[in-house]
């Protein structure tokens, strides 16, 4: 058994140099004991490893970034796992694109957890003002889940370049004097100050910007665990703000509808603008933009689709891709004027999986549909359509608030809580997927009939 000793828990460069030699020497991952922080004169302890030329190994693009991130995970076996993956990639028996590979999947999950922790540190660190022998210094306390403190130092150096600050953690302390970064020993929460006069101003500001549109309680507790609340002065306000969120939502909608009645679109524009910054579910992270609905705000007919596709995500408009082109043909055949119809989606961000350079549509889950119902409800409140036609099961769930099947919900009206009438049909993408020509003609004709019936009830009934 070989023992490899690394200088610190986040010593990626040490791991990289050692792993390169191990793989070139043909040393299996199972025969290496990775240890951290133990003094040793040589790189290798235990049995000797052959010394080879440290020429970089040929690895797939993205491995170094993945490994550098995953190496910061707290798992004790992270360096061994990365060694095993490096060896398999070098031998050509593994691929980073194979997410079904348990080793690739685990390391990807580790990297994801580290990235989340990096985000939390950047989001939840709060500095308190103190006085030292030089003058003002700002001190913060943070408890990371992984070994991310040094890796995150550059962010704080850039963000607070002109401020003297210290970040104290249970593992290491960082100190910035405006010119150079230094490290100190581990600290405890008691070493950090409890508060400063600036916090009263910050609480007032936070209360003013609190946005009920972005409130999702379960996600909030997941993204901002309570252990960070003591570091953040604004969290004392959260219970009262949450309690009043629904009232604020209703006030926003009422204001928007009143403005629409007065002949403008300011209310709708305001809500659309709010949706552009929506973070109610994780889909915003990978999508290009929010794709909001479009059409006249007094439209008697509203069409709800599932979510934006690849082209919609690029252009920022609903139903402009292949499914949208089929919908346009069907609307024309059914005698429906799209310019007099409000068209939107149940989910406003594109959910997809990458396959090479392609982005392949992925079906939204129940949580994502529910998170986006807030925006769909606002559109319905403002437009107030007489008839809503849901295209597909996802749209039907967004409209009705529960899961239904197309076969069970089609061909009958559904009374909606806002007084409107809902109907359900297939999504145009379903017609595009049909292979049998007879099935395609039959289902397209039935789809046109559903559109025609919706037009008659909305515009003529």
PyMOL commands that set and color helices and strands:
alter all, ss='L'
color gray80, all
select helices_A, chain A and resi 12-25+29-31+63-70+78-91+102-124+153-159+189-191+198-209+212-214+217-223+226-231+233-243+245-261+266-276+282-285+310-315+322-334+338-340+366-383+393-400+406-409+428-433+437-460
alter helices_A, ss='H'
color red, helices_A
select strands_A, chain A and resi 2-6+32-36+44-46+128-131+136-141+165-168+173-176+181-184+301-307+341-347+352-355+358-361+387-391+414-415+421-425
alter strands_A, ss='S'
color yellow, strands_A
deselect
rebuild
show_as cartoon
